[in-house]
Amino acid sequence: MVSISRKDLYSKLWSIGITKTAIELNIPYNKLKNACLSNDIPLPTASYWSSLHMGKEKPTQLFLPNPNQNPIITIEVVKAKKGTPQKITLKNDNSESTINTEFISSNSDIPSQHGYFIYFTKDEQILFAQIYNSLKVNKTISSKPHKEILKYQQKKKDSISYYDREAKLKINSSSGTVIPETLPFIDCLFKSLEKVGAKISITNKETQVIYKSYTFILNFKLPSNKVKLSPDDKDYSRYNTYKYVATGKMNVEVGYYLEWYKWSQNEKLITQTKKETFDDLLKKVFLYIFSLPQKIDEETEKHKVAEEKKRREEEQRAILKDQHDREYQRTEGLIKKSIEFFYSQLVKNYVESELHKNSDEYNWGMNKSNWIKDCDASPDSILSTKDKENLINFKFPKGF
């Protein structure tokens, strides 16, 4: 068992994250998360760390509620497991990956960098970690490049321009130059994604990475600098005074779709700094892509909670509306009966006061009084219910 105070656990979570805290304390991720929730400790999300390390603005850290409450929290540690080495195999349409777990030491269940992938199953963590550790961009295209690279090369070789309706690999270069590292980078990225079970799907609009139920979008961009031309440059003209020169670096825009919000791609630009190699960029892109499932699941859960709240509010509004309508109708009926009673009594008082009791006029007037009070119990042989409503409304319009 591990014991730690509430404040210390909060500080550790927001300094190194849930994953690394679980590893450092040697406790299961889910048990740590449940302990935090039960003790009202706010948790940093994947988007918080993405914004912290890659964003331009520093994200806001959530404050610890009730900071004066600082109980000791006890959590069960991970139990060590012993067993024979196993092979993990993941298949997809294009490739098959097999990993032997013999290289894993007795003090660790999964290789280095596994903390980045703790959101996944143990087998997936092992697979992700080994592939991540082996990520490297070749200096040239491999002898067996990815099929989408072959298609791209063939189109360029045949000098056949792409049409908008064609499925195509998009490489955006404002300078018009595709630097040599571009295709080896994409080739390695596609192959590494397929090794973990993802599928590459290129449409006429975008490059998709489909992993389980998640759909990610990739957009490859080659930045350039705007250079002013001098009159001595061969490209210079009166109408062409500058050109774009490739920086030799690469940026990758990664987006994702949400099931209920498919018209937005939620893009984030992963940039390659001056000091970073293409291997560094490849690892950044790989890590970001597989940080998205947790982020998507969290957003999906929030959406479900919001939709359920919305459904309950609509249900409550419907109940209140039904209560209002029934009460309104009941009150409207009461007012109607009151008006009918008022007219009935008015006519009755007049007949009794002004007409002879044994005359036909008297009997006729008393019958009309009863008819006004309740035309169903005392129907009239000539006038209808509609006639009564018109007579009453004529005397006392609505809103009187």
C-alpha positions in Angstrom: 0.0 0.0 0.0 1.1 3.6 -0.7 0.2 6.5 1.6 0.3 10.1 0.5 -1.4 13.3 1.6 -4.0 14.9 -0.5 -2.0 18.1 -1.1 1.2 16.2 -2.0 -0.8 14.0 -4.5 -2.3 17.1 -6.1 1.1 18.7 -6.5 2.6 15.6 -8.0 -0.2 15.1 -10.4 0.0 18.6 -11.8 3.8 18.6 -12.0 4.4 15.3 -13.7 1.0 14.0 -14.7 -1.3 11.1 -13.9 0.7 8.5 -15.8 4.1 9.3 -14.4 2.6 9.6 -10.9 1.2 6.1 -11.2 4.6 4.8 -12.4 6.5 6.6 -9.6 4.2 5.4 -6.9 3.9 2.0 -8.5 0.1 2.0 -8.3 -2.5 1.1 -11.0 -3.6 4.1 -13.2 -7.3 3.4 -12.7 -7.0 3.1 -8.9 -5.0 6.4 -8.8 -7.7 8.1 -10.9 -10.5 6.7 -8.7 -8.7 7.8 -5.6 -8.4 11.4 -6.9 -12.0 11.5 -7.9 -13.2 10.2 -4.5 -11.0 12.8 -2.7 -12.1 15.7 -5.0 -8.6 16.2 -6.6 -8.9 17.8 -10.1 -6.9 15.9 -12.8 -4.9 17.4 -15.6 -6.2 16.3 -19.0 -4.2 15.3 -22.1 -5.1 18.6 -23.7 -3.5 20.4 -20.7 -0.2 18.7 -21.3 -0.4 19.2 -25.1 -1.0 23.0 -24.5 1.8 23.1 -21.9 4.5 21.5 -24.1 3.4 22.4 -27.6 0.9 25.4 -27.2 1.7 29.0 -27.4 -0.2 29.9 -24.3 0.3 28.4 -20.8 -2.9 26.4 -19.8 -4.7 27.1 -16.6 -4.2 24.8 -13.7 -7.3 23.9 -11.7 -7.2 24.8 -8.0 -7.5 22.2 -5.3 -11.0 22.5 -3.8 -11.2 22.7 0.0 -7.3 23.0 0.4 -7.6 22.9 4.2 -8.7 19.3 4.0 -5.5 17.2 3.8 -6.3 13.6 4.7 -3.8 10.7 4.0 -4.8 8.7 0.9 -3.9 5.0 0.8 -3.8 3.2 -2.5 -2.9 -0.4 -3.3 0.4 -0.9 -5.3 0.8 -2.9 -8.5 1.3 -6.6 -7.8 4.3 -8.1 -9.5 3.6 -10.8 -12.0 5.8 -13.7 -13.0 5.4 -15.7 -16.2 7.0 -17.0 -19.3 7.8 -14.5 -22.2 4.9 -14.0 -24.5 4.6 -12.8 -28.1 2.1 -10.0 -28.9 0.8 -9.9 -32.4 -1.4 -7.2 -33.9 -2.7 -7.4 -37.4 -4.3 -5.0 -39.9 -4.9 -4.9 -43.6 -1.4 -4.0 -44.5 1.0 -5.4 -41.9 1.6 -7.7 -38.9 3.6 -6.8 -35.9 5.0 -9.3 -33.4 6.8 -8.4 -30.2 8.7 -10.8 -27.9 8.5 -9.7 -24.2 11.8 -11.4 -23.3 13.6 -8.0 -23.3 11.4 -6.7 -20.4 13.3 -6.8 -17.1 11.9 -8.3 -13.9 11.6 -4.8 -12.5 9.4 -3.4 -15.3 6.4 -4.8 -17.1 6.9 -2.7 -20.2 9.9 -0.9 -21.9 11.0 2.7 -21.6 8.6 5.4 -22.7 5.7 3.2 -21.7 4.4 6.0 -19.5 3.3 7.9 -22.6 0.9 5.1 -23.5 -0.6 4.1 -20.2 -4.1 4.9 -21.4 -4.0 1.7 -23.5 -3.9 -2.0 -22.5 -0.7 -3.6 -21.2 -0.1 -5.4 -24.6 -0.7 -2.2 -26.5 1.7 -0.3 -24.2 4.5 -2.8 -24.9 3.8 -2.5 -28.7 3.7 1.3 -28.7 6.8 1.6 -26.6 8.9 -0.7 -28.7 7.9 1.0 -31.9 8.4 4.4 -30.4 11.9 3.5 -29.3 12.7 2.3 -32.8 11.4 5.3 -34.7 14.0 6.6 -37.1 13.7 8.4 -40.4 15.9 6.9 -43.2 18.0 9.2 -45.2 16.5 7.8 -48.4 13.4 6.0 -49.3 13.5 2.3 -48.4 13.6 -0.4 -51.0 10.0 -1.3 -50.1 8.2 2.0 -49.5 4.6 2.3 -48.3 2.1 1.8 -51.1 0.9 5.5 -50.8 4.5 6.6 -51.4 4.7 4.5 -54.5 1.5 6.0 -55.8 2.8 9.5 -55.1 6.1 8.7 -56.8 4.4 7.2 -59.8 2.2 10.2 -60.4 5.3 12.5 -60.2 7.3 10.2 -62.5 4.5 10.1 -65.1 4.1 13.9 -64.8 0.4 13.4 -64.4 -1.1 16.2 -62.4 -3.5 15.3 -59.6 -7.2 16.2 -60.0 -9.3 17.3 -57.0 -11.5 14.3 -57.3 -8.5 11.9 -57.0 -7.5 10.2 -53.8 -4.0 11.7 -53.1 -1.3 12.2 -50.6 -1.2 15.9 -49.9 2.2 17.6 -49.3 1.7 21.4 -49.0 4.8 23.4 -50.0 4.5 27.1 -50.6 7.9 27.1 -52.3 6.9 24.3 -54.7 9.9 22.2 -53.4 9.5 18.9 -51.7 12.7 18.5 -49.6 14.4 15.1 -49.7 13.5 14.1 -46.1 9.8 14.4 -46.8 9.0 11.1 -48.4 11.2 9.0 -46.0 9.5 10.7 -43.1 6.0 10.0 -44.3 7.0 6.4 -45.3 8.3 5.8 -41.7 5.3 7.4 -40.1 2.8 5.4 -42.2 4.6 2.1 -41.5 4.9 2.7 -37.8 1.2 3.6 -37.5 0.3 0.4 -39.4 2.5 -1.6 -37.0 0.3 -0.7 -34.1 -2.8 -1.6 -35.9 -3.8 1.7 -37.6 -5.0 1.9 -41.2 -4.0 4.6 -43.6 -6.8 5.9 -45.8 -6.2 8.6 -48.4 -9.2 10.3 -49.9 -9.5 13.2 -52.4 -9.8 15.6 -49.5 -7.5 14.3 -46.7 -5.1 11.7 -45.3 -6.8 9.7 -42.6 -5.4 7.5 -39.9 -8.0 5.1 -38.6 -7.3 3.4 -35.3 -10.0 1.4 -33.7 -13.0 3.8 -33.6 -10.8 6.9 -33.9 -10.2 8.9 -37.1 -7.1 11.2 -37.2 -6.3 13.6 -40.0 -2.7 14.3 -41.2 -1.6 17.3 -43.3 2.1 17.6 -44.2 3.4 21.1 -44.6 6.8 22.3 -45.8 7.4 25.8 -44.5 9.3 28.4 -46.5 10.8 31.9 -46.2 9.8 34.8 -48.4 13.0 36.1 -50.1 13.2 39.3 -52.0 14.8 39.1 -55.4 17.3 41.5 -56.7 17.4 42.7 -60.3 20.5 40.4 -60.9 18.4 37.2 -60.1 17.4 35.3 -63.2 13.8 34.9 -61.8 13.5 38.7 -61.2 11.0 40.6 -63.2 8.8 43.7 -62.8 5.9 41.4 -61.7 8.1 38.9 -59.8 10.1 40.6 -57.1 10.2 37.8 -54.5 10.2 34.0 -54.2 9.6 31.4 -51.5 12.6 29.2 -50.4 12.1 26.0 -48.4 13.4 26.1 -44.8 14.5 22.5 -44.9 12.1 21.8 -42.0 8.7 20.1 -41.9 5.5 20.7 -40.0 2.7 18.1 -39.5 -0.9 19.2 -38.8 -2.8 16.5 -36.9 -6.5 16.7 -36.4 -9.3 14.3 -35.4 -13.0 13.9 -35.9 -15.7 13.7 -33.2 -18.7 11.6 -33.9 -21.2 14.4 -33.2 -19.0 17.2 -34.7 -17.7 15.8 -38.0 -17.5 19.2 -39.8 -14.5 20.2 -37.6 -11.1 18.6 -37.6 -9.7 20.1 -34.4 -6.3 20.6 -36.0 -3.1 21.1 -34.1 0.2 22.0 -35.9 3.2 20.0 -34.7 6.3 22.0 -35.7 9.9 21.1 -36.2 12.2 23.6 -34.4 15.6 24.6 -35.7 17.3 22.2 -33.2 15.0 19.2 -33.8 15.8 16.4 -36.2 13.3 14.6 -38.4 13.5 11.7 -35.9 12.5 14.1 -33.1 9.5 15.4 -35.2 8.5 11.8 -36.0 8.4 10.9 -32.3 6.4 14.1 -31.5 3.8 13.3 -34.1 3.6 9.7 -33.0 3.1 10.7 -29.4 0.6 13.3 -30.2 -1.5 11.0 -32.4 -1.7 8.4 -29.6 -2.5 11.0 -26.9 -5.7 11.8 -28.8 -7.7 8.7 -27.9 -7.8 9.7 -24.3 -8.6 13.3 -25.2 -11.4 12.1 -27.6 -12.8 9.7 -25.0 -12.8 12.5 -22.4 -14.6 14.9 -24.8 -17.0 12.1 -25.8 -17.8 11.5 -22.1 -18.3 15.2 -21.5 -20.6 15.3 -24.5 -22.6 12.4 -23.2 -22.9 14.0 -19.8 -24.0 17.3 -21.5 -26.5 15.5 -23.8 -27.9 13.6 -20.8 -28.2 16.9 -18.9 -29.9 18.5 -21.9 -32.3 15.5 -22.2 -33.2 15.7 -18.5 -33.7 19.5 -18.8 -36.0 19.0 -21.9 -37.8 16.3 -20.1 -38.3 18.5 -17.1 -39.5 21.4 -19.3 -42.0 19.0 -20.9 -43.3 18.0 -17.5 -43.6 21.6 -16.4 -45.3 22.5 -19.7 -47.8 19.6 -19.3 -48.5 20.8 -15.7 -48.9 24.3 -16.9 -51.2 23.4 -19.7 -53.4 21.2 -17.5 -53.6 23.9 -14.8 -54.3 26.6 -17.5 -57.1 24.5 -18.9 -58.5 23.8 -15.5 -58.5 27.5 -14.6 -59.9 28.5 -17.9 -62.8 26.0 -17.3 -63.3 27.5 -13.9 -63.5 31.0 -15.3 -65.8 29.9 -18.0 -68.2 28.2 -15.5 -68.0 31.3 -13.2 -69.0 33.6 -16.1 -71.8 31.2 -17.1 -73.0 31.1 -13.5 -72.8 34.9 -13.3 -74.9 35.4 -16.4 -77.3 32.7 -15.3 -77.8 34.4 -11.9 -78.1 37.8 -13.6 -80.9 36.5 -15.9 -82.6 34.6 -13.0 -82.6 37.7 -10.7 -84.0 39.8 -13.5 -86.8 37.3 -14.4 -87.8 36.9 -10.7 -87.8 40.6 -10.2 -89.4 42.0 -13.3 -91.6 39.2 -14.9 -94.9 37.7 -13.7 -94.3 34.3 -12.2 -97.1 32.5 -14.1 -96.4 34.1 -17.4 -94.9 32.4 -20.5 -92.2 35.1 -20.5 -91.2 34.1 -16.9 -90.9 30.4 -17.8 -88.9 31.2 -21.0 -86.5 33.4 -19.0 -85.9 30.8 -16.3 -85.2 28.2 -19.0 -82.7 30.5 -20.6 -81.1 31.0 -17.1 -80.6 27.3 -16.7 -79.4 27.0 -20.3 -76.7 29.7 -19.7 -75.6 27.9 -16.6 -75.3 24.5 -18.2 -76.4 24.0 -21.7 -75.7 20.2 -21.6 -78.0 19.7 -18.6 -80.6 22.1 -19.9 -80.3 22.2 -23.7 -82.2 24.7 -25.8 -84.4 23.6 -28.7 -83.3 26.5 -30.9 -79.9 27.9 -29.7 -76.7 26.0 -29.7 -73.6 26.0 -27.4 -71.8 28.1 -30.0 -74.7 30.7 -29.8 -74.2 30.9 -26.0 -70.4 31.4 -26.4 -71.1 34.2 -28.9 -73.6 35.9 -26.6 -71.3 35.8 -23.6 -68.3 36.9 -25.6 -70.3 39.7 -27.1 -71.2 41.0 -23.7 -67.8 40.3 -22.1 -64.9 40.0 -24.6 -61.8 38.1 -23.6 -59.6 40.1 -21.3 -62.5 41.8 -19.6 
